[in-house]
Amino acid sequence: MHKSLRTLGPALLAMALAGCHLVYVPDIHQGNLLDKKAVDQLKPGMTKRQVLVLLGSPSVVSPFDQDHWNYVSTQQHRGGPITIRSFKLTFNNDTLARTEGDFFAPDAEQLLKASEKYRATYPVEETQGDKSTSGGGSSGSDGGQGTDKP
């Protein structure tokens, strides 16, 4: 009897907290998050490769119809209603023919700004490799291995 009360107490407490909305429910974002600047750069006549570089991989490509790409995103704010956004690209002979959809509603811009906090904030030097030395590369006496020796 005492053991069942020990189990029942925390369960009832958890249910009470869940009913009071004291339990944290995260925002859920799934799918493609497109940048409005990148979408504005789309022009009819662009190749599929150019669109891939600009927007990234589409969410949905039918194996039976390679001329339609769909970029889909879903958003749910703290357990509320799910918002679905879609952006459809139509190609003709591997060139962009038409775009349609309402991917960028006013709150999508806020979502892009909120996603910036997850990007890397540390300094990134793309011109230097992992093994380069501060003295001009891996041409020292280490046999071209690029290790730093004092």
C-alpha positions as CSV (number, residue, x, y, z in Angstrom):
1,M,0.0,0.0,0.0
2,H,2.8,2.4,1.0
3,K,4.7,1.6,-2.2
4,S,1.7,2.3,-4.5
5,L,1.2,5.7,-2.8
6,R,4.9,6.4,-3.5
7,T,4.2,5.7,-7.2
8,L,0.8,7.4,-7.4
9,G,2.0,10.7,-5.7
10,P,4.5,11.7,-8.4
11,A,2.2,10.7,-11.2
12,L,-0.7,12.8,-9.8
13,L,1.8,15.7,-9.3
14,A,3.0,15.4,-13.0
15,M,-0.6,15.4,-14.2
16,A,-1.5,18.5,-12.2
17,L,1.5,20.3,-13.5
18,A,0.7,19.4,-17.1
19,G,-2.8,20.7,-16.6
20,C,-1.5,24.0,-15.4
21,H,0.7,24.5,-18.4
22,L,3.8,24.6,-16.2
23,V,5.5,22.0,-18.3
24,Y,7.6,23.5,-21.1
25,V,6.4,22.8,-24.6
26,P,9.0,23.7,-27.3
27,D,8.4,25.4,-30.6
28,I,8.6,22.9,-33.4
29,H,9.9,23.9,-36.9
30,Q,10.3,21.3,-39.6
31,G,11.1,21.4,-43.3
32,N,12.8,24.1,-45.3
33,L,13.5,27.5,-43.9
34,L,14.0,29.7,-47.0
35,D,15.6,33.1,-46.9
36,K,13.5,35.8,-48.6
37,K,16.6,37.3,-50.2
38,A,17.4,34.0,-51.8
39,V,13.9,33.5,-53.1
40,D,13.9,37.1,-54.5
41,Q,17.0,36.1,-56.6
42,L,15.0,33.3,-58.4
43,K,14.5,34.2,-62.1
44,P,12.8,32.2,-64.9
45,G,15.5,30.4,-67.0
46,M,17.7,29.4,-64.0
47,T,18.9,25.8,-64.1
48,K,18.0,23.3,-61.5
49,R,21.6,23.3,-60.3
50,Q,21.5,27.1,-59.8
51,V,18.3,26.8,-57.8
52,L,19.8,24.0,-55.7
53,V,22.8,26.2,-54.8
54,L,20.5,29.1,-54.0
55,L,17.7,27.4,-52.0
56,G,19.1,24.0,-51.1
57,S,17.4,20.7,-51.5
58,P,13.6,20.7,-51.9
59,S,11.5,18.9,-49.3
60,V,9.5,16.9,-51.9
61,V,10.5,15.8,-55.4
62,S,8.3,13.2,-57.0
63,P,10.2,10.4,-58.6
64,F,7.6,10.3,-61.4
65,D,7.6,14.1,-62.1
66,Q,11.1,15.6,-61.8
67,D,9.8,19.0,-63.1
68,H,8.1,20.0,-59.8
69,W,9.9,20.8,-56.6
70,N,8.2,21.6,-53.4
71,Y,9.7,23.4,-50.4
72,V,7.5,22.8,-47.4
73,S,7.8,24.1,-43.8
74,T,5.6,23.4,-40.8
75,Q,5.7,25.5,-37.6
76,Q,4.0,24.9,-34.3
77,H,4.3,27.5,-31.5
78,R,4.1,25.8,-28.0
79,G,1.6,23.2,-28.8
80,G,-0.7,25.6,-30.7
81,P,-2.1,25.1,-34.3
82,I,0.3,23.9,-37.0
83,T,1.1,26.4,-39.7
84,I,2.0,24.9,-43.1
85,R,3.9,26.9,-45.7
86,S,4.7,25.7,-49.2
87,F,6.6,27.0,-52.2
88,K,6.4,25.2,-55.5
89,L,8.9,25.5,-58.4
90,T,8.0,24.3,-61.8
91,F,10.7,23.5,-64.3
92,N,10.6,23.0,-68.1
93,N,13.6,21.3,-69.7
94,D,15.6,21.7,-66.5
95,T,15.1,25.5,-66.4
96,L,12.9,27.3,-64.0
97,A,9.6,28.2,-65.5
98,R,7.3,29.3,-62.7
99,T,7.2,29.8,-58.9
100,E,4.1,29.8,-56.7
101,G,3.2,29.7,-53.1
102,D,3.0,31.9,-50.0
103,F,6.0,30.8,-48.1
104,F,6.8,34.2,-46.6
105,A,4.0,35.3,-44.4
106,P,4.9,38.1,-41.9
107,D,5.9,35.7,-39.1
108,A,8.3,33.7,-41.4
109,E,10.6,36.7,-41.2
110,Q,10.5,36.6,-37.4
111,L,11.3,32.8,-37.6
112,L,14.4,33.6,-39.8
113,K,15.6,36.1,-37.2
114,A,15.0,33.7,-34.4
115,S,17.0,31.0,-36.2
116,E,20.1,33.2,-36.4
117,K,20.8,32.4,-32.7
118,Y,21.6,28.8,-33.7
119,R,24.2,29.8,-36.2
120,A,27.9,29.7,-35.4
121,T,29.2,32.8,-33.7
122,Y,32.8,31.8,-33.4
123,P,35.2,33.3,-36.0
124,V,35.6,31.1,-39.0
125,E,38.7,31.4,-41.2
126,E,37.8,29.7,-44.5
127,T,41.1,30.7,-46.1
128,Q,43.2,28.6,-43.7
129,G,43.2,24.9,-43.5
130,D,43.1,22.9,-40.3
131,K,46.8,22.1,-40.4
132,S,48.3,25.4,-41.6
133,T,50.7,27.2,-39.4
134,S,50.8,30.9,-38.6
135,G,54.1,31.1,-40.4
136,G,52.9,30.5,-43.9
137,G,51.7,27.0,-44.4
138,S,53.2,23.5,-44.1
139,S,56.5,24.1,-45.7
140,G,58.5,23.9,-42.4
141,S,60.9,21.2,-41.2
142,D,58.0,18.9,-40.2
143,G,57.9,17.2,-43.6
144,G,54.9,18.9,-44.8
145,Q,52.6,17.7,-42.0
146,G,51.7,21.2,-40.8
147,T,52.1,20.5,-37.1
148,D,52.9,23.5,-34.9
149,K,56.1,22.9,-32.9
150,P,57.4,25.6,-30.6
